[in-house]
Amino acid sequence: MDDIGLFTPEGLSTVEAIAKRRSLDLSDALQLATILHGRYSVLGPNSASVLITADAKLYAAASAEGVRVWNCIASPAPSWA
């Protein structure tokens, strides 16, 4: 997992903000923060990271945050999979 500076005030604030905004626990918010702000976040939409989950709440939160996400239980495989 990328180091997003979780143990800095800014990193923790980012994770807490996502958790609060999307009603997630900190571990799920950390996954989203890592995708949104981690090493590959600057590569653009053609190189987007993908979150694959079976958690409907995490799927909804990721979608709302603009993360490319696939619910592997509820949805058929997307064309990019």
C-alpha positions as CSV (number, residue, x, y, z in Angstrom):
1,M,0.0,0.0,0.0
2,D,1.3,3.5,-0.8
3,D,2.4,5.8,1.9
4,I,-0.1,8.7,1.8
5,G,1.4,10.1,5.0
6,L,-1.3,8.6,7.3
7,F,0.8,9.5,10.3
8,T,0.9,13.1,9.4
9,P,-1.8,15.6,10.3
10,E,-2.7,16.1,6.6
11,G,-2.8,12.4,5.8
12,L,-4.9,11.5,8.8
13,S,-7.2,14.4,8.1
14,T,-7.7,13.2,4.5
15,V,-8.7,9.7,5.7
16,E,-10.9,11.0,8.5
17,A,-12.7,13.4,6.0
18,I,-13.5,10.6,3.6
19,A,-14.6,8.3,6.5
20,K,-17.0,11.0,7.8
21,R,-18.2,12.1,4.4
22,R,-19.1,8.6,3.3
23,S,-19.9,7.0,6.7
24,L,-17.0,4.5,6.3
25,D,-14.7,3.0,8.9
26,L,-11.1,4.2,8.7
27,S,-9.8,1.1,7.0
28,D,-12.2,1.5,4.0
29,A,-11.5,5.3,3.9
30,L,-7.7,4.5,3.9
31,Q,-8.3,2.4,0.8
32,L,-10.0,5.2,-1.0
33,A,-7.5,7.8,0.1
34,T,-4.7,5.6,-1.2
35,I,-6.3,5.4,-4.6
36,L,-7.2,9.1,-4.7
37,H,-3.9,10.4,-3.4
38,G,-1.3,7.6,-3.7
39,R,1.6,7.1,-6.1
40,Y,-0.6,6.3,-9.2
41,S,-3.2,9.0,-8.7
42,V,-1.3,11.4,-11.0
43,L,-1.2,9.1,-14.0
44,G,-4.7,10.1,-15.4
45,P,-7.8,8.3,-16.3
46,N,-6.2,5.9,-18.8
47,S,-4.1,4.5,-15.9
48,A,-6.7,4.6,-13.2
49,S,-6.4,2.2,-10.3
50,V,-9.4,0.0,-9.7
51,L,-11.0,-1.0,-6.5
52,I,-12.6,-4.4,-6.6
53,T,-15.0,-5.1,-3.8
54,A,-17.9,-7.1,-2.7
55,D,-18.9,-4.5,-0.1
56,A,-21.9,-2.5,-1.4
57,K,-21.3,0.4,1.0
58,L,-17.6,0.7,-0.1
59,Y,-18.7,0.4,-3.7
60,A,-21.1,3.3,-3.3
61,A,-18.6,5.5,-1.5
62,A,-15.8,4.8,-4.1
63,S,-18.2,5.6,-6.9
64,A,-19.2,8.9,-5.2
65,E,-15.5,9.8,-4.8
66,G,-14.8,9.2,-8.5
67,V,-12.8,6.0,-8.0
68,R,-13.0,3.3,-10.7
69,V,-14.7,0.5,-8.9
70,W,-16.2,-2.9,-9.6
71,N,-18.6,-4.8,-7.3
72,C,-17.6,-8.3,-8.2
73,I,-20.6,-9.9,-6.6
74,A,-23.4,-7.6,-7.8
75,S,-22.2,-6.6,-11.3
76,P,-20.9,-8.5,-14.3
77,A,-17.3,-7.9,-15.2
78,P,-16.7,-4.6,-16.8
79,S,-15.2,-4.3,-20.3
80,W,-11.8,-3.1,-18.8
81,A,-11.6,-6.1,-16.4
